[in-house]
């Protein structure tokens, strides 16, 4: 009963957030649903005791659905009336940079929490998030108080491929941004008013990346930065496209796999210390890596799940991964409900984890013919499981079907833990010694070279990926309903599905 209540509340809340993200349901609708649910439960209690427990589960799902609607309503970014008046005009904005600058090859993007807007008519106080698009190599850091001039615009959705439309305004809203400032330039930079702890993490990241670039040439340094701290800005467009076609792009973000590798290494090193030190170390590592990623939802989800797993392991508790996924997803949606419908990183990360937990045992049990040496059976089964689970969403989002995903992932993922360690050693060598950096970085170079060779080989094949025409949301729902029925049919246990997979 407890498990059913947990899952009804989890699914109901996330469904409420998802539906409200696309359908304008006001608070009155949620209150009406809650009232109807209360009446329904009261009738069952008075006249149908046999089905009362089932009714409780349904009622909790409905109430959670109403709660999801209310939470999404509260999170909708309000239109700033003063800012909106000057859309399309050249303005000057004063504010502070609230996220790590996004330095690209063609431009630099700064996320600004604006508090003053200046035009020819004078200055006004505003409260809104603005994305300033500046020339490449613009120097600015997180927390800087800056004055920026440019043309104020509202972000617009745009066509991507094969009839798909990307909701760019909602994507920016995930980060609290409502407007853009294009053709922009910085007029002045004042004192830094950002969080000192986060600023220190960014500074450490910059020093670390400089060490990598001293020890390794491109694109090896770029890949090393991607697999260790989630930095993928310097691998180049061509190689990035190969990672995309080979379905290896997930290697360049701080995923659960990368964070788990680091936490497991820390757990081994501190295994002889008291539990409080072990858990504190793991927690510090998770917070540090989440900060390195800039608070990316995929890293937050992976980090929180890793912390739950570490806590369970150190206190002798049973770790139920599906429950952990649901709990973390609800917690993150409570913090920022925009991620449920408009953050591809969160969606793919959560689905990949669900697929890993739910389908890996299925495929592994049917691959007895495959050797367990070098963890080949486990890697193959987990790769198929995750690729299968994220495939419908990937096709819905971008229409790119990778035909080489399975062999590419099996061959490329195996050396990743060793490449991460070697890259870390190379970066430390680069920080402290220019002359020895190349020698210290040789193991990392060999491992990274192997990964890049695999990626380029599979990514350059003429049949590496094919494009699929856009399809409706109903087909996406149908695909995941079919996957759920397949899983449910395979696991005959009537008990808690999470327990069957723990």
FENVENBEL-V767417 format. One record per pair of residues at least 4 apart in sequence whose C-alpha atoms are under 7 Angstrom apart, sorted by the first residue. I is the first residue (numbers start at 1). J is the second residue. Records with the same first field share a line. If there is no record, write none. Layout:
I = J + J
This chain:
1 = 5
2 = 6
3 = 7 + 496
4 = 8 + 57
5 = 9 + 57
6 = 10
7 = 11
8 = 12 + 57 + 60 + 61
9 = 13 + 60 + 61 + 64
10 = 14 + 326 + 330
11 = 15
12 = 16 + 61 + 62 + 64 + 65
13 = 17 + 64 + 65 + 67 + 68
14 = 18 + 68 + 330
15 = 19 + 65
16 = 20 + 65 + 66 + 68 + 69
17 = 21 + 68 + 69 + 72 + 337
18 = 340 + 341
19 = 23
20 = 24 + 25 + 69 + 72
21 = 72 + 341
25 = 29
27 = 31 + 70
28 = 32
29 = 33
30 = 34 + 66 + 69 + 70
31 = 35
32 = 36
33 = 37 + 66
34 = 38 + 63 + 66
35 = 39
36 = 40
37 = 41 + 59 + 62
38 = 42
39 = 43
40 = 44
41 = 45 + 55 + 56 + 59
42 = 46
43 = 47
44 = 48 + 49 + 52
45 = 49 + 52
48 = 52
51 = 55
52 = 56
53 = 57
54 = 58
55 = 59
56 = 60
57 = 61
58 = 62
59 = 63
60 = 64
61 = 65
62 = 66
63 = 67
64 = 68
65 = 69
66 = 70
67 = 71
68 = 72
69 = 73
70 = 74
71 = 75 + 334
72 = 76 + 337
75 = 337
80 = 84 + 128
81 = 85
82 = 126
83 = 126
86 = 152
87 = 152 + 153 + 154
88 = 151 + 152 + 153
89 = 151 + 152
90 = 150 + 151 + 152
91 = 117 + 118 + 119 + 149 + 150 + 151 + 152
92 = 117 + 118 + 119 + 147 + 148 + 149 + 150
93 = 114 + 116 + 117 + 118 + 147 + 148 + 149
94 = 114 + 115 + 116 + 117 + 146 + 147 + 148
95 = 112 + 113 + 114 + 115 + 116 + 145 + 146 + 147
96 = 112 + 113 + 114 + 143 + 144 + 145 + 146
97 = 110 + 111 + 112 + 113 + 142 + 143 + 144 + 145
98 = 111 + 112 + 113 + 142 + 143
99 = 111 + 142 + 294
100 = 141 + 142 + 294
101 = 109 + 110 + 141 + 142
102 = 108 + 109 + 110
103 = 107 + 108 + 109 + 136
104 = 108 + 136 + 233
105 = 136
106 = 136
107 = 133 + 134 + 135 + 136
108 = 133 + 134 + 135 + 136 + 137 + 138
109 = 131 + 132 + 133 + 134
110 = 131 + 132 + 133
111 = 130 + 131 + 132
112 = 129 + 130 + 131
113 = 128 + 129 + 130
114 = 126 + 127 + 128 + 129 + 130
115 = 125 + 126 + 127
116 = 123 + 124 + 125 + 126
117 = 123 + 124 + 125 + 126
118 = 122 + 123 + 124
119 = 123
128 = 178
129 = 176 + 177 + 178 + 179
130 = 177 + 178 + 179 + 180 + 181
131 = 177 + 179 + 180 + 181
132 = 180 + 181 + 182 + 184
133 = 181 + 182 + 183 + 184
134 = 138 + 183 + 184 + 185
140 = 144
142 = 194 + 199
143 = 192 + 193 + 194
144 = 189 + 190 + 191 + 192 + 193
145 = 189 + 190 + 191 + 192 + 193
146 = 188 + 189 + 190
147 = 186 + 187 + 188 + 189
148 = 184 + 185 + 186 + 187
149 = 184 + 185 + 186 + 187
150 = 181 + 182 + 183 + 184 + 185
151 = 181 + 182 + 183 + 184
152 = 180 + 181 + 182
153 = 179 + 180 + 181
154 = 179 + 180
155 = 168 + 169 + 179 + 180
156 = 168 + 169
157 = 165 + 166 + 167 + 168 + 169
158 = 165 + 166
159 = 163 + 164 + 165 + 166
160 = 164 + 165 + 166
161 = 398
162 = 469 + 470
163 = 470
164 = 470
167 = 171
168 = 172
169 = 173
170 = 174 + 342
171 = 342 + 343
172 = 176 + 177 + 178
173 = 177 + 178
174 = 338 + 339 + 342 + 343
194 = 199
195 = 199
196 = 200
197 = 201
198 = 202 + 291
199 = 203
200 = 204
201 = 205 + 291 + 292
202 = 206 + 292
203 = 207
204 = 208
205 = 209 + 292
206 = 210
207 = 211
208 = 212 + 427
209 = 213 + 225
210 = 214
211 = 215 + 427 + 428 + 429 + 430 + 431
212 = 216 + 221 + 426 + 427 + 430
213 = 217 + 221
214 = 430 + 434 + 437
215 = 426 + 427 + 430 + 437 + 438 + 441
216 = 220 + 221 + 438 + 441 + 445
217 = 221
218 = 222 + 235
219 = 223 + 235
220 = 224 + 445 + 448 + 449
221 = 225
222 = 226 + 232 + 234 + 235
223 = 227 + 232 + 235
224 = 228 + 423
225 = 229 + 230 + 231 + 232
226 = 230 + 231 + 232 + 252 + 253
227 = 251 + 252 + 253 + 254 + 420
228 = 420
229 = 254 + 292 + 293
230 = 252 + 253 + 254 + 293
232 = 252
235 = 239 + 240
236 = 240
237 = 241
238 = 242
239 = 243
240 = 244
241 = 245
242 = 246 + 455 + 456 + 459 + 460
243 = 247 + 248 + 249 + 455 + 459
244 = 248 + 249
245 = 402 + 459 + 464 + 465
246 = 402 + 404 + 405 + 408 + 455 + 458 + 459 + 464
247 = 402 + 405
248 = 409
254 = 258 + 259 + 293 + 299
255 = 259 + 298 + 299 + 302
256 = 260 + 302 + 303
257 = 261
258 = 262
259 = 263 + 303
260 = 264 + 306
261 = 265 + 417
262 = 266
263 = 267 + 282
264 = 268
265 = 269
266 = 270
267 = 271 + 278
270 = 278
271 = 278
273 = 277 + 278
274 = 278
275 = 279 + 314
276 = 280
277 = 281
278 = 282
279 = 283 + 310 + 311
280 = 284
281 = 285
282 = 286
283 = 287 + 307
284 = 288
285 = 289
286 = 290 + 303
287 = 291
288 = 292
289 = 293
290 = 294 + 295 + 299 + 300 + 303
291 = 295
293 = 299
295 = 299 + 300
296 = 300
297 = 301 + 345 + 346
298 = 302 + 345 + 346 + 349
299 = 303
300 = 304
301 = 305 + 328
302 = 306
303 = 307
304 = 308 + 328
305 = 309 + 324 + 325 + 328
306 = 310
307 = 311
308 = 312
309 = 313 + 319
310 = 314
311 = 315
312 = 316 + 317 + 318 + 319
313 = 317
319 = 502
320 = 324 + 498 + 499 + 502
321 = 325 + 357 + 498 + 502
322 = 326 + 354 + 498
323 = 327 + 498
324 = 328
325 = 329 + 350
326 = 330
327 = 331
328 = 332
329 = 333
330 = 334
331 = 335
332 = 336
333 = 337 + 339 + 340
338 = 342
339 = 343 + 346
340 = 347
343 = 347
344 = 348
345 = 349
346 = 350
347 = 351
348 = 352 + 390
349 = 353
350 = 354
351 = 355 + 389 + 390
352 = 356 + 386 + 389 + 390
353 = 357
354 = 358
355 = 359 + 385 + 386 + 389
356 = 360 + 382 + 385 + 386
357 = 501
358 = 501
359 = 363 + 385
360 = 364 + 381 + 382 + 385
361 = 365
362 = 366
363 = 367 + 381
364 = 377 + 378 + 381
367 = 377
370 = 377
371 = 376 + 377
372 = 376 + 377
375 = 379
376 = 380
377 = 381
378 = 382
379 = 383 + 410
380 = 384 + 410
381 = 385
382 = 386
383 = 387 + 406 + 409
384 = 388 + 406
385 = 389
386 = 390
387 = 391
390 = 394
391 = 395
392 = 396 + 476 + 479
393 = 397 + 476
394 = 398 + 399
395 = 399 + 400 + 401 + 468
396 = 470 + 471 + 476
399 = 467 + 468 + 469 + 470
400 = 465 + 466 + 467 + 468
401 = 465 + 466 + 467
402 = 464 + 465 + 466
403 = 464 + 465
404 = 408 + 458 + 464
405 = 409
406 = 410
407 = 411
408 = 412 + 454 + 455 + 458
409 = 413
410 = 414
412 = 451 + 454
415 = 419 + 447
416 = 420
417 = 421
418 = 422
419 = 423 + 444 + 447 + 448
420 = 424
421 = 425
422 = 426 + 443 + 444
423 = 427 + 444
424 = 428
425 = 429
426 = 430 + 437 + 440 + 441 + 444
427 = 431
428 = 432
429 = 433 + 436 + 437 + 440
430 = 434 + 437
433 = 437
436 = 440
437 = 441
438 = 442
441 = 445
442 = 446
443 = 447
444 = 448
445 = 449
446 = 450
447 = 451
448 = 452
449 = 453
450 = 454
451 = 455
452 = 456
453 = 457
454 = 458
455 = 459
456 = 460
457 = 461
458 = 464
459 = 464
460 = 464
471 = 475
473 = 477
474 = 478
475 = 479
476 = 480
477 = 481
478 = 482
479 = 483
480 = 484
481 = 485
482 = 486
483 = 487
484 = 488
485 = 489
486 = 490
487 = 491
488 = 492
496 = 500
497 = 501
498 = 502
